[in-house]
């Protein structure tokens, strides 16, 4: 009976002050509908500087609109805020290309139908500290990291470098890049149940064989519908560029998306 009563209470409207700033633990599930723009170039180690800069949406006709799921969670420890997030994008398709494309050591000639795929998995972890912490206001700074795995594959009739024989050729490349970030975040209670939150993470750094640049900017308006449940809308902009000089990936990837999202938040004070 106590358990049933507790579950019912969690679904009832909360007090007038129920909002995001009251949560000590939370999890958010989001569904994005972004406009995607991505470019890749992959050299072959034995034949560098001949790779094509491939626009995946224009050259290979991959979809520039697709639902992008994401899940995030966080915990407050005094003035410290720890957050983690995961989101991914998976696309594939077939397209008769309108220009020669060189990927790794294969050149796919104009007119050939190329099968392609582009997959990305991004993990984000941040540790923030509240510089300002009031009843209806929070402002803080954060350190964190993005761990990103990109995978690109092409297959079709093509020629290998140095050969004139056209055969079926498939190439798939992937790169895993852990990159640090610095950021800022804030939250403002604009009504008893309505909270506006925002954050920005930034990176521009060269580490060993990696050179990266990243902007992650987002703003969310969340309404505490029940005591522990809120719904909201978010707008997010991500601009990611990575250059790598590795045996498994010698080249670059540029990955940009921006668009709205629907958010479900479950929080516990």
C-alpha positions as CSV (number, residue, x, y, z in Angstrom):
1,X,0.0,0.0,0.0
2,X,2.9,2.4,0.8
3,X,4.5,1.6,-2.6
4,X,1.3,2.2,-4.4
5,X,0.7,5.4,-2.6
6,X,4.2,6.6,-3.4
7,X,3.8,5.9,-7.1
8,X,0.5,7.8,-7.2
9,X,2.0,10.7,-5.4
10,X,4.8,10.9,-7.9
11,X,2.3,11.4,-10.7
12,X,0.3,14.1,-8.9
13,X,1.0,17.7,-9.6
14,X,3.8,18.9,-7.4
15,X,4.1,22.0,-5.3
16,X,4.3,25.5,-6.7
17,X,8.1,25.4,-6.6
18,X,8.5,22.0,-8.4
19,X,11.0,22.6,-11.2
20,X,14.3,21.6,-12.6
21,X,16.5,23.3,-10.0
22,X,14.9,21.1,-7.3
23,X,16.2,17.9,-8.9
24,X,19.2,16.1,-7.4
25,X,18.9,13.2,-9.8
26,X,17.4,13.2,-13.3
27,X,17.2,11.5,-16.7
28,X,16.1,13.0,-20.0
29,X,15.0,11.2,-23.2
30,X,14.9,13.4,-26.3
31,X,14.0,13.0,-29.9
32,X,15.7,15.4,-32.3
33,X,14.6,16.3,-35.8
34,X,17.7,18.1,-37.1
35,X,18.9,19.4,-40.4
36,X,22.1,17.4,-41.0
37,X,25.2,18.5,-43.0
38,X,28.2,16.1,-43.1
39,X,31.4,15.9,-45.1
40,X,34.2,13.3,-45.1
41,X,37.6,12.8,-46.8
42,X,39.7,9.7,-46.3
43,X,43.2,9.3,-47.8
44,X,45.0,6.0,-48.3
45,X,48.2,6.0,-46.3
46,X,50.2,4.8,-49.4
47,X,48.5,7.3,-51.7
48,X,47.9,10.5,-49.7
49,X,46.3,13.7,-50.9
50,X,44.1,12.2,-53.5
51,X,40.9,11.8,-51.4
52,X,37.7,13.6,-52.5
53,X,35.9,15.9,-50.0
54,X,32.6,14.1,-50.1
55,X,29.4,15.9,-49.2
56,X,27.3,13.0,-47.9
57,X,24.0,14.6,-48.5
58,X,24.7,16.1,-52.0
59,X,27.1,13.5,-53.4
60,X,25.7,10.3,-51.9
61,X,22.1,11.5,-51.3
62,X,22.0,10.5,-47.6
63,X,19.0,11.9,-45.8
64,X,19.5,15.4,-44.4
65,X,16.6,14.9,-42.0
66,X,16.2,12.0,-39.6
67,X,15.1,11.5,-36.0
68,X,18.1,11.5,-33.7
69,X,17.5,9.9,-30.3
70,X,19.4,11.0,-27.2
71,X,19.4,10.1,-23.5
72,X,21.1,12.1,-20.7
73,X,21.3,11.8,-16.9
74,X,22.7,13.9,-14.1
75,X,23.3,14.3,-10.4
76,X,23.9,17.2,-8.1
77,X,26.4,16.9,-5.3
78,X,26.3,20.2,-3.5
79,X,27.5,22.8,-5.9
80,X,28.9,20.2,-8.3
81,X,26.8,18.9,-11.2
82,X,27.7,15.7,-13.0
83,X,26.1,15.0,-16.4
84,X,26.4,12.3,-19.1
85,X,24.7,12.0,-22.5
86,X,24.6,9.6,-25.5
87,X,23.2,10.2,-28.9
88,X,23.7,8.6,-32.3
89,X,22.9,9.0,-36.0
90,X,22.7,6.2,-38.5
91,X,22.1,6.7,-42.3
92,X,22.5,4.6,-45.4
93,X,21.5,4.6,-49.0
94,X,22.2,4.0,-52.7
95,X,22.9,6.7,-55.3
96,X,24.2,7.0,-58.9
97,X,27.0,9.6,-58.3
98,X,27.4,12.6,-60.6
99,X,31.2,13.0,-60.3
100,X,34.3,10.8,-59.6
101,X,34.7,10.1,-55.9
102,X,37.9,8.8,-54.3
103,X,37.6,7.2,-50.9
104,X,40.6,5.5,-49.3
105,X,42.3,3.9,-52.3
106,X,39.2,3.4,-54.5
107,X,37.9,5.7,-57.2
108,X,34.2,5.3,-58.0
109,X,33.6,6.8,-61.4
110,X,30.7,9.1,-62.4
111,X,27.5,7.2,-63.1
112,X,28.2,4.3,-60.8
113,X,25.7,3.4,-58.1
114,X,27.4,3.7,-54.8
115,X,26.1,2.2,-51.5
116,X,27.0,4.3,-48.5
117,X,26.6,4.5,-44.8
118,X,27.5,7.0,-42.1
119,X,27.2,6.2,-38.4
120,X,28.1,8.3,-35.4
121,X,28.0,7.6,-31.7
122,X,28.7,10.5,-29.3
123,X,29.2,10.2,-25.6
124,X,29.5,13.3,-23.5
125,X,30.5,13.6,-19.8
126,X,30.8,16.9,-17.9
127,X,31.5,18.0,-14.4
128,X,30.2,21.5,-13.5
129,X,30.4,23.8,-10.6
130,X,27.7,26.3,-9.7
131,X,29.2,29.8,-9.5
132,X,25.7,31.2,-8.8
133,X,23.2,29.1,-6.9
134,X,19.9,30.7,-5.9
135,X,16.3,29.5,-5.5
136,X,15.4,30.3,-9.1
137,X,18.7,30.8,-10.8
138,X,21.8,28.7,-11.5
139,X,25.0,29.7,-13.4
140,X,28.0,27.5,-13.7
141,X,31.2,26.4,-15.5
142,X,32.0,22.9,-16.7
143,X,34.9,20.7,-17.8
144,X,34.1,17.6,-19.8
145,X,34.8,15.5,-22.8
146,X,33.2,14.2,-26.0
147,X,34.1,10.7,-27.1
148,X,33.0,10.3,-30.7
149,X,33.0,7.3,-33.0
150,X,32.5,7.9,-36.7
151,X,32.1,5.1,-39.2
152,X,31.8,5.7,-43.0
153,X,31.5,3.0,-45.7
154,X,31.3,3.0,-49.5
155,X,30.8,0.2,-51.9
156,X,30.3,-0.1,-55.7
157,X,32.1,-0.6,-59.0
158,X,35.5,1.2,-58.8
159,X,39.2,1.2,-59.5
160,X,41.9,0.7,-57.0
161,X,44.8,3.2,-57.1
162,X,47.2,2.3,-59.9
163,X,44.8,-0.1,-61.6
164,X,42.5,0.3,-64.7
165,X,40.4,-2.7,-63.9
166,X,36.9,-1.9,-62.7
167,X,35.7,-4.3,-60.0
168,X,33.3,-4.3,-57.0
169,X,35.1,-2.5,-54.2
170,X,34.0,-1.8,-50.6
171,X,35.8,0.3,-48.1
172,X,34.8,1.1,-44.5
173,X,36.7,3.4,-42.1
174,X,36.1,4.4,-38.5
175,X,37.8,6.7,-36.0
176,X,37.4,7.1,-32.3
177,X,38.3,10.5,-30.9
178,X,38.2,11.5,-27.2
179,X,38.3,15.3,-27.0
180,X,38.1,17.6,-23.9
181,X,35.7,20.5,-23.7
182,X,35.0,23.6,-21.6
183,X,31.6,25.0,-21.1
184,X,29.0,27.1,-19.3
185,X,25.5,26.4,-18.3
186,X,22.5,28.1,-16.6
187,X,18.9,27.7,-15.5
188,X,16.2,30.2,-14.8
189,X,12.9,29.7,-13.2
190,X,10.5,31.9,-15.2
191,X,7.3,30.6,-13.6
192,X,6.4,28.2,-10.7
193,X,6.6,25.1,-13.0
194,X,8.4,26.5,-16.0
195,X,12.2,26.4,-16.3
196,X,14.5,27.7,-19.0
197,X,17.9,26.0,-19.2
198,X,20.9,26.5,-21.6
199,X,24.4,25.3,-22.0
200,X,27.3,25.7,-24.4
201,X,30.4,23.4,-24.8
202,X,33.4,24.4,-26.8
203,X,36.6,22.9,-28.0
204,X,39.5,23.8,-30.4
205,X,42.6,21.8,-29.7
206,X,45.3,19.6,-31.2
207,X,46.3,16.4,-29.4
208,X,48.8,14.1,-30.9
209,X,47.4,12.9,-34.2
210,X,44.0,14.6,-33.7
211,X,42.9,18.1,-34.4
212,X,39.4,19.0,-33.4
213,X,36.9,21.8,-33.1
214,X,33.5,21.5,-31.5
215,X,30.5,23.7,-30.6
216,X,27.6,22.3,-28.8
217,X,24.9,24.9,-27.9
218,X,21.4,24.1,-26.7
219,X,18.4,25.8,-24.9
220,X,15.5,24.0,-23.4
221,X,12.1,25.1,-22.0
222,X,10.7,22.5,-19.6
223,X,7.3,22.4,-17.8
224,X,7.0,20.3,-14.7
225,X,3.8,18.6,-15.5
226,X,3.8,16.3,-12.4
227,X,5.9,16.2,-9.3
228,X,8.6,14.1,-10.9
229,X,7.8,14.4,-14.6
230,X,8.4,17.3,-17.0
231,X,8.0,17.8,-20.7
232,X,9.7,20.3,-22.8
233,X,11.1,21.5,-26.1
234,X,14.7,22.1,-27.0
235,X,16.7,23.6,-29.8
236,X,20.2,22.3,-30.4
237,X,23.2,23.3,-32.6
238,X,26.3,21.1,-33.0
239,X,29.3,21.9,-35.2
240,X,32.0,19.2,-35.1
241,X,35.2,18.9,-37.1
242,X,37.9,16.3,-36.7
243,X,41.2,15.9,-38.6
244,X,43.1,12.7,-37.9
245,X,46.4,11.4,-39.1
246,X,46.1,7.7,-38.2
247,X,46.6,4.5,-40.0
248,X,42.9,3.6,-39.7
249,X,41.7,7.1,-40.6
250,X,43.8,9.7,-42.5
251,X,41.5,12.5,-43.3
252,X,38.7,14.7,-42.0
253,X,35.1,14.6,-41.0
254,X,32.8,17.6,-40.6
255,X,29.5,17.0,-38.9
256,X,26.8,19.7,-38.3
257,X,23.2,19.5,-37.2
258,X,20.7,21.9,-35.8
259,X,17.0,21.6,-35.0
260,X,14.2,21.1,-32.5
261,X,13.7,18.3,-30.0
262,X,10.9,17.0,-27.8
263,X,12.1,16.2,-24.2
264,X,10.8,14.0,-21.4
265,X,12.4,14.6,-18.1
266,X,12.1,12.5,-14.9
267,X,13.7,14.1,-11.8
268,X,13.9,13.5,-8.1
269,X,14.6,16.1,-5.5
